[in-house]
Amino acid sequence: MSATKSYGERAKLHSNPTAKAFLELMERKKTNLSLAADLTSKAALIELADKVGPYICLLKTHIDVVEDFDQDLVDQLTALAKKHDFMIFEDRKFADIGNTVKLQYSSGIYKIASWSDITNAHTVPGEGIIRGLRDIGLPLNRCLLLLAEMSSAGTLAKGDYTTTTVELARKYKDFVVGFIAMRRYEDKEGDDFIYMTPGVGLDQTTDGLGQQWKHPEVVVRDLGCDVIIVGRGIYDQGRDPAHEAQRYQEAGWKAYKERIQL
Ligand code: S5P
């Protein structure tokens, strides 16, 4: 059962090189915190990533909200990833047919596949979306998360949709390394998926727009997820991002330790 194993033990056994490197990174840096850096200015995004970098394993971007995006932003984020030892996850939520997502992933202004270690996709279109992204990502050592559930109120990603998404992940294990999910699913022989969970907050439970925030203890210890994704809880106005990131890192790590009972 991967839920009770340490990230380090799981890294040793993992067959996907990027997932392996990511699990090793979490163990080495003692953090399961991902920053959701939803900022619209390049300078602000770089400043936030530099401040919060020491506390995170993963920087999650929405690169298409940045108003002054350029290649230099990518170069700077990549340099910060090296400096602080974190990986990058462009939260693109691909949702089209295989041929179209190949173009969206590799081309256009953002060229996501050239810099983002991890990206994600909805399974609404069926398995062609995974095959298209895999054609581009696998040769570059990238990997994919599938959105099996969502954190927002009234989400349609549930029941059979979630079950089929998990089956698709098993079918394309060489490229699909985990899920955006609200809880850990039962393992089958040979499974070791990484569960990343948004909708995490220490101080508030909702944003008035459908987002639902849960405590890291619930998400990691009780529901078995591996990575907490936190945005506004860290960078909202009036907060000190480095201080908040440290709080979330400590809370996430404590919950993980309790889960694996070290
Ligand atoms: O179901 C989801 C999936 C994702 S990736 N719910 C989410 O909130 N997200 C993302 O997580 C969302 O796009 C945002 O970037 C982040 C949550 O940010 P917060 O400010 O609510 O913590």
Residues whose N, C-alpha, C, O or C-beta is under 5 A from the ligand:
A	BS01	S5P	A36 D38 D91 E149 M150 S151 S152 I180 P198 G199 V200 Q211 I229 V230 G231 R232 G233
